[in-house]
């Protein structure tokens, strides 16, 4: 853990760019919010996040406590006392409100909200039913309110209905509300003696933020804590947008059980990415059990986890699994300077330790460069020749006890390929371990590169750890190798991401393309389109389909085959046919007129037997020699239209090798989707097959995305399978398609 009560470890250049270039877009001011712009995409959705003006929430001038109490033993008394202490620290005036008490803790009480003096920034509601009070707060023009009461969406249908009524009242009021089902975390005592960039914390469960809050005792500064609860109004996205604009915030740490609005979350993540502020999140709900529990806790949609996972990666949100990882990763990202190189060196006093950590690091995808021969020769001045110094570097133990230890560390850090040095100390072994960590701290102070130490002792009371390592503003100290490697990977990935980040919302289409009107004429609300109609939809968006004709007689089929060119494929076409192959409604490799006539009769006979309504028989060009892929559009409950690509044919059902993205996205993200596929080598050509036309495949993905953006309100599902990607330079052809209209 990077820990210090003095000094800073910050990305100065990033913060300078934020100050110089991070001005908010001019836009209309609305009550409680700062709107960047009212720009919308082609589907009418906002393109930029609103940034709530939460300054008066976290630093109010005046606070009303509705239901305040000073009767010992009552829950409201403890809350009132904590609010009084907090208000004193932030310089706020407290106005207790209670209908029967003349005073609370010696402060005169107002009988009702209407009796409050002057302007109130924040109202804290210590009442079981907040709904009637919201209307009173509206009349008093209160800016913010906090509702602690539970019994809302987390309890089931009746509670969810009550929360809907509460949210509607808040929208009418113009105030902003935190909760319900929240707690006092926002009003904790934060240490003010710590320096350096801070972590801003957002949690839907207050208890789950405790480890990050406790990191202050290790010297990590915490600036804010937003316990969002059920998010009837203010949500995780609002706080991400706000914290991303705060100059003191170096990283945002989140514990998320469910998302209220997927689009709002992505807009907030986009704002953080533009500002180069890392967002680290624990998102529960990977399993059915976790999703069920999260829903019962905050009443949120946990969402389809594979879509959520892809969306987080798309906008650079770093997903971790444990609260210890959340703490360690957020601390490193908040305080560490941008890397000078991506190379990682493992340095240890034991060959076994070095090999073990190097294996784990390589398994996580970290780059461990082999040090140059010249660098190895330099290290062998101080390390015996029989020990390996290529990377990992094994010093054998003895050099750390004298002047050689510092020389070795400086030489490693001087290598231009090295951006991170990781030194695992499996356990204390004074005095050598004391000398080792002192040399590491001193070398880190003199270097602009990241030095990480894993202090493996289970005790944690050793002076080398408590005083030397945690007293350093330049060394990142961890208690486990796993957390160290996870944090380092996140650190390198984040800076790689922000260096190349271009917001997809900037390039999102604002107006429909000429294809839109053509496609709209083909849509049939609430119906599935026939294959022929679905292919017309694809053709409207410039996606290539085979030469084909729809016929209604055997003679017409023969004529069509002559025009299309033998060999041909014949398929039944009808609005209710989803799985033609299973029903025997596809015939391939037909090479003569007699085969075409026989196939026509057989297909129509099967359709009559199965009770399948046909609009005709498709006579199609037969396309061979390519890689079968699948591309399509589905609707996610949180994010709306999503685009999927993967291995096609029967492989999509067997291997489930797919990648997903949430529109809008650009060409780079389309290529990243292909890179994520386990079957990606098939596209490069295997066993003598030529490489596939990747450029054509990327173009299809982008055209499918355009369909998702423009037809999102009309298209429930699109499935292009197989999409045959031909050899390089020959394009891609949609051999079959299924489209379902909303």
N, C-alpha and C positions, 0 to 999 in steps of 0.2 A: 504494500500500500504506500503510495506517495504521501508522506506525512510531514508536516512542518508547521510551526507557528511563526515562521519567518521565511522571507524569500518567496519567489514564485517560479513556477515551471510552466510557462505559457507559450502559446503560439503567437508571438508578438506580431508577425506579419499578417496572420489571419485577422487579428483584432484591428490592426491598422486598416486593412481592406474593408472591414465592416464599418468602421467609422467613416472612411473616405467615400465608400461606394454603397453603403447599406441604407441610404435614405429610403423611407417608405414611399411607395408610389402615391402621388396625390389622388385623393378620392373624397367622396362625400363623408362627412362625419355623421355618425348615428349614435344615439344615446347608449353609452356604455361600450361602444366599439369604435375602432378606427378602421374604416373600410378602405382597402387598397384601391379597388377599382370595381366597377359593376360589370366588367367584361364577362361574357358567357360563351361557352362553346356551342357547337352546332346543335347540341341537344338541349340547350337552355340552362346548363349547369354552370355554376360559378367557376372561374379559372384561377382565382387568387383567394387566399385565406383572409378573412377578417381578423384583425388583431384586437381583442378586447382590451380596453383601457383598464387594466387591473391594478394600477398603482394605488388607487384609493381603497382597494380591497386589502392589499397587503400592508399599506401604510395609511390607514384612515385618519382623518382629523377628528371624527366623532363616531361613537359606537353606541347603539341602543341595544340593551339586553332585555328581550321580551320574555317575561316570566322569571326575572332575576329573583334570587333568594339568598338569605343569610342564615337560614335555620339549619343548625348543625344536623348532620345525618341525612339531609336531603340531597339527591343527585344534583339538582340545579344549583345548590350552594357551592359545591366543588367546582362546577363549570364557571359560575359567576366569579369565584375567587381567581381562577386561572385567567379569565378574560380581563379582570382588573390588573393582574400582574403584567399581562401582555400589553395592555393598553398603555400602562405606564412606561414600558420599554420603548414603544413606538411613538409615544407622545400623543396619544389619542384621549379625548374626553369621553367618559363613560356616562350614559344616561340609563339607569335602571327603569324598567317599566313593569308595574304590577298594580292591579286594580285595588288591592286592599292594604298595601304597605306604604307607610309614609316615607320610609327610607330603607336602603339596603347597604350594609357595611358603612353606614354613616353618610351615604350619598342620597340626596332627595330623590324620591321616586315619582315618575310620571304615572298617572292613573291609566293612560292609554297612549297609543301611538299619536293620536291627534293632539295630545298635550305636550309632545316633545318640543323642545326649543330649537329653533333654527334648523339648518341643513344637517341631515344625517347621511354619512357615507356608507355605514355598514350596520345592518340589523341582524342580531343573532337570536334566533327563535327557539326558546326552550319550552315549546308547547307541543302537545300531542297532535293537534290538528292545525297545521299551518295555513290552510286555505283561507279562512276568514281574515287572518292577519295580513295576507298578501294584498288584499284590497285596501286595507288601511295604510299599508306602506306605499301603495300607489299614490294615494292622496297626499302623503307626506313627501313624495318625490325622493324616496330613499334610493340610493344607487345600487347597493348590493345587499343580499340577504343570505344567511346560512340556516339550513334546516337540518337539525340533528335527528328528528323523528324517523323511526323505521316503520315497517308495515305497509310498504308501497310495492313496487314491481317485484321485489325480491320474494314476496310472499305468495304470488299466484295471480289469478285473473282479477279478483276483487281489488287487490292492492295495485295491480297494474292500471286498472280503471281510475283509481284514486290518483295515481301519478299522472295520468293523462290530464285529469282535471287540474291538477296543480300546475303542470307545464303550460296548459292553455292560459291559466290565470297569470302566470309569469310573463308570457308573451304579450298579453294585453297590457300588463302593467308598465313595461319598459325597463323594469329593474332586472338585474342579473342575479341568479340564484345558484348557490353551491349546495348540492344535496338533492333529495333527502338522503337519509341513511348515511350521513357523514359523521365526522368527529372533530376533535380539537387539534388535530395535527398541524393545521395552518397557524395555530397560536402557540406553538412550542417555543421554548427558549433556545435560540440559536447562538452558538458561540460567536462573539464579535472580535475575538483576539486572533483569528486565523486569517492568513493572507492567501493570495493567489486566486486563480479562477475557481468558481464554486460549482457544485452540483445543485441543480434544481430538481426536486423530487415530485413525482405525480403518482398517486396510488389510489386504486379503487377500494383496496382494503387497507385500513390504517396500520394494522399490525404488521403487514408485509413490508412496510417501509422502515421498520425499526432498525434493521441491520445497516441500512444506508445512513440513517440519522445518527446511529452510534459511531459511524466512521469519523465524526468530529473528534472523538476521543483519540483517534489515531492521527489527528492533524489535518483532516480533510474538511475543507470549508463547505458548508451547506447554506444556500441562500434562501430557499423557499421550500415549502412543502404544501402541495395541493391535494387534499384528500377528496376525490371527486364523488365518491359514493354512487348513487343511482343515476346521476347526471340527467336530472329532469331538465336542466338548462345548461349551465356551464359544463363542459366536457373535457376530456383529455386533450382533444385537438385545440381547444381554446388556450389551454395553458402551455402547450408546446409552442404555439404561435407567439404567445406573449413572452415566454422565457427565451425564445430564439432571438428576440430583440434586446434582451437585457445585456449590457456590456460586461457585467460581472459573472455571467453564466458561461462556464466552460463546457458543460455537458448536461444533458437532460436524462434523468433516470426515471423509468416508468414501470409500474406494475399494473398490467391491464388484464382485466378478466373478460371484458367484452367491449366492443366498440358501439357507440351510439349511432354514428354516421360514418361509413367507410370513406366517402368522398371528402368529408371535412377532415378526417384524419390524414388522408394523403395530401391535401392542400397544406396542412400544418407541417407535415414531414417535408414537403417541398420547400416551404419557407425556411425550415431549419437547414436543409441542404444548401439552399442559396446562401445562407449566412455562415455555412461551414460549421455549424454547431452540431456535434454528434448527439444522436438520440439512441439510448440503449434501453431495451424493453424486455421484460419478462411478460410474455403473452400466454396465459393459461388457456386450456381448452384443446390441447393436442389430441387428447383421448376423449372418448364418450363420457367417461366418468368425470374427467376434469371439466368438460363443457357443462355437464349437468350440475355440478357443484357450483361453478361460477354463475350459472343462470339463477340458482337459488339464492346466491349471495347478493348480487346487485341487479338481477333482472335484465341482464344484457344479452344481446346476440353475441355468441362467441364466434360464429361464422365458420365456413369451411376452412380447415386449417391449412390445406395446401395453397389456397388462394391467398389467405392472410400472409403466409410465409413468403410467397412470391411478391406480394405487394410491399411488404416491409423491405425486402432486398432491393426492389425496384427504386425505392426512394432513400436507400442508404440507412434505414433503421436497423440497428444491430440487435438481433434477437439472441437472448441468452436464456438458459433454463432455470438457473438457481439464483436465489437472493445474494449468495456470496459472490457469484459471477457478476451480478448486477452492480454490486458495490465495487468490486475490484476493477471491472472494465470501465465503468463510468469515471472512477477516480483517475485511472490512467489517461483516458481520453480527455478529461477536463484539463489536466495539468501538463501533459507531455508536449514538447515541441514537435513540429512536423518532422518526419524522418528525413535524413539526408540520403539514405539508401534503403533498399528493401531487404538486404542481407542480414541474417541472424547468425550470431556466433554463440555457441554453448561453451562456457569456460568453467572447468571444475578441477578439483584436486583429486578426482578419482576417475579412472577410465570407465568403470562400470556405470557411474552416475552420468558421465557425459554421454555415453552411448545410449543409455536409456532415455534421457531427455531429448537427445537428437532424434531418436526414433519417433518419439511422441510428437516432436515439432514437425518433422517431415510428414507424419501421418495427417497433421492438420493443414498441410499445404504451405507451411512456412519455407522460405528459401534459405538453405544453409550453404552458402558458397564455399568452395574449397579455397583456402587462402593461397595466395601466390607463393611460388617457390622462394622468392626474395623475402616475403613476410615470414614464412616458415623458418628460413635460415636465421632471420633476426631473432625469432622466438627461441630457437635452439641455443642461442647464446646463454640463456638463463634456465632452459628446460633440458633435461637429459635427452640425448639423441634417440634413445630407444622408445621414447614416448611420442604419440601422435599429436601433432599440432596443426593438422590440416583443417579441422573443424568437424567434430568438437576438439577443443584444445584441452589437453590433460597435462597439468603441471607437476603431477606426482606428489604434491603435498608440501615438500620442504621449501620450495621457493617463496611460498606465501609468508613465511616467517621472517623474512628479511627484506632488504632493499629490492630484491629481484621481483617481488610481487607486484609492486607498482609499475615497474618497467614493462612487465608482461601485459598488464591491463592497458597501459598507454599505447603499446604497440598494436594491440588488437583494435582499439578504437581509432587508431590512425589509418587503418585500412579503408580505402574509399568504397569498397564493396560492402562494408559493414555499417548497418544502421542501428542495430540493436545488439547489445551484449546481455546474455542471460547467464547468471551464475547461481546454480543450485547449491545450497548449503544444507545437506541432509540432516545435520544436527550440530549443536555447539561442541567445539573441541578447543577450548581456550588453552594457550593464548593464540594459537594459529588462526582460529575463526575470528577472534577480535581484530587481529592485524589485517586479515583478509577483508572484512567489511569496512574497516577504516580506509584501506587503500581503494576499495570500490567507490566509497563516498567521495573521497578526495579526487579521484580520477573523473567521476561524473561531474563534479563541480567545475572541472577544467575543460570539459568536453561539451559539445552541442549534440551529442548522441545519447540515445536512451540506454540506461543501465538498469537492468532488472535483477533483483535478488530474490530467490526463494528461500525463506527461512523455515526450514522443515521441522524445527523443534515443536513438539506439542505443548510445551510449557508457555513460552512467550513472555517470560519475565526476565530473560537475560538482558543485561545492559547493552550488549552488542545489538540486540533487536530493539529494545524499548528506547534507548537513548541515541545510539548511532544511526541505525537505519531509519527509524521513524522520525528522528530529528533532522533528516536530510530533506531538502526541497528538491533534490535532483535525482534521487534513486527511487525507483518504483519497487516496493517491497510486497511480496506475496507470501502466503502461508502454504500454498499448494502449487505443485508444478502445473496441474491442469488449469487452474485459474490464471496462472501467469501466461501460459501459452494461448489460452482463449483470449485474454486481454490484448496480448501482443498482436495476434492475428487481426482482431477487431481494429486495433490502432493502425496497422498498416493498410487494411482494407478501407477504412474510413478515409484516410488521406489519399489513397489511390482513387477512391470514388469522387471526392470533392474536387480533385484536380481536373477531372474530365466531365463533371456534372453539367448538363444543360437541361433546364427545366422543360419537361415535355409539354407543360401547360402553355409555354410561350409559343409553341408551334402548333397547338391544337387548332383544328379548323373552326372558324367562327361562322361560316355560312355553308349551306349544303352544296355539294358538288353537282354537276350536271347529271351524274348517275342517279342521284337521289329520286328525282321525279320519275325516271324510268322504272326504278325499283319499286317505288311506292305503288305504281299502277299494277304491279304483279302480286302485291300482298293480299292475303285473304284472312281478315281478322278471325282469330280463334281456330284456324285450320292449319293442317299440314299441307304443304305444297307437294305436287308430284315431282318426280326426279326431273322431268322435262322443264317444269316451271322453276324449280330450284336452280337448274343450270342457266335458265334465262336470267335469273337474279344475279348469278355470278358473272354472266356475260355483261350485264349492265355495268358492273364495276370493273370490267377489263380483265377478269380472271378467265384464262383460256379453258375451254371445254373441247371435247372431241367433236369432229364432224359427225352430225347425227340428224336423223329425221324421225318424226313421230308419224306412224302409219296406222291405218285401221283396216287393212286387208292384206292378204298374202301377196297379191299381185303388186300392191304398192310397196310391200316390204322388199320384193325382188328388185323393183326399180330403184328403191332407196339404196340397197346394197351396191348396185352398180354405180350410183353416184358417189356414195361414201368411199367405196373401194374395198375390195376383199383383202384379207379376212375381216369379218365383222363380228360384233357382239350384238345380241338381241336381248332386250330386257322389257319386262312388263312395267308400264308407267301408270301410276294411280296415286291419288292424294292420300290414301290410307295404307300404302305399302311402305313399311319401314325396313324389313329384312327380306329382301328378294331372294337372296341365295338360299336361305333356309327353306323357303317354299318352292324352290326349283324354278324360280321365275327369271333365271339368267342363263343364257346359252352363249358360249364363247368359241372363237376359232372357226366360225362358219366360213366355208370357202367356195360354196356353189349355190346356184339358184335353188336347187332341190333341197339343200340343207336349210336354206332360209325359209322356204315354204313349210317344210316339216316343223321347223322351230316355231313359226308363227302359230300353226295349229296347236302345237303342244302347249305353248305359253298361254294361249287363250283358253284351252281346255282346263289347265291347272287353275287359272284364275276363276273360272266358273265353278269348279269343284270346291275351291277354297272360299268362295263367296266374296272375292276381291273385285271391287269396281275398278275398271280400267278407263283411262282416257286414250289409250292406244298402246302400241308397241314401239319401243325405241330401237332403231337400227343405227348402231354406233360404230365409228372407226375403232379398230382394235389397236390399243397403244401398249407396247411392250418395252422391255429393257429400260428400266428405271428403278428408282427407290420409292417404295410406297410409303407415303406420309399421310398424316391426318391434320387438318386445320379446322378450327371452328369457333363458334361463339356460344357461350352459355351465360345465364344470368345468375349472379351471386346475390344473396340476400343483403349483404353489406355494401358491396362495391358496384353492383349493377352489371353491365355487360363486361365479360372477360373474354380474352382470346387465348386459345390453346393450340399448341402444335406438338406433334409427336410422331413416333413410328406408326404407320398406318396398316391397313388390311386387318388381318386377325391379330397382329402383334399388339395393337393398342389394347385389346381386351385381355391378352395373356400377360404382357409385360408392364402395362400401364406406364410406359416410358413417355411422359409428356411434360411440357413446360407451359406455364401460364403467366399472363401479364394482364394488368388492368389498363385499358386505354385512358388517356392518350400515352403513346410511347413512340420513340423514334427508331431509326434504322439500327442504331447500336444495341438497343434493347432487343430488337428482333434477332440480331445475331447472337446475343447472349442467350436467348431462349434455345437456339440450336446447340450452343456450347454446353448447356446443362443436360442434354439428352445422353443417356448411356449409349444409345445406338448411333451417336454422332459419327463414329468412324465409317459407318456405311455410306454416309454422304461423301466421304473423301475417296471412296473406292477401295474395295477389298477383294482379294483373290483374283486379281487381274481385271476387275470391273473398272470402268472409267469413273472419274469423280463426277458427282452430280452437279447440276446447275444451281449452286447456292444462291447466286444473285437472283435468279428467277424465284426461288423459294422465299427469299426475304421479301421480294416484291409482292408475292401472294399474301404473306403474313400482314404486310402493311395495308394491302387492299382489304383484307378481311377486317382489320382494325377499323378502317374507314367505314365499312358496313356496320360494325358494332357501334360506332359513334353516331352515325346518321340514322340508323334504323333501330336504335336501342329501344324505342318505345313501341316498335312494331314487330320486332324479331325476337321471339323467345329462345330459339335455338337454331344454330346452323352447324351442320356436320359435313365436311368435305372429306370423304374417305372411300376409296383411296385418292390422294392427290399424288399423281405420278410425277416425280421429279426426274426429268430426262438427263442424259449426259450433258456435261458442261457446254453451254452455248445453245442448247436446244429447247430450253424452257421447262415449264411445268404445266401439267394438264389435270384438271379436276375430272376424274372418271365417273364419280358418283357424288351426289349431294342430297342432303335432307335438310329441309327448312320448315320450321314451325312458326307460325305467326301468332302474335299476342292478341 
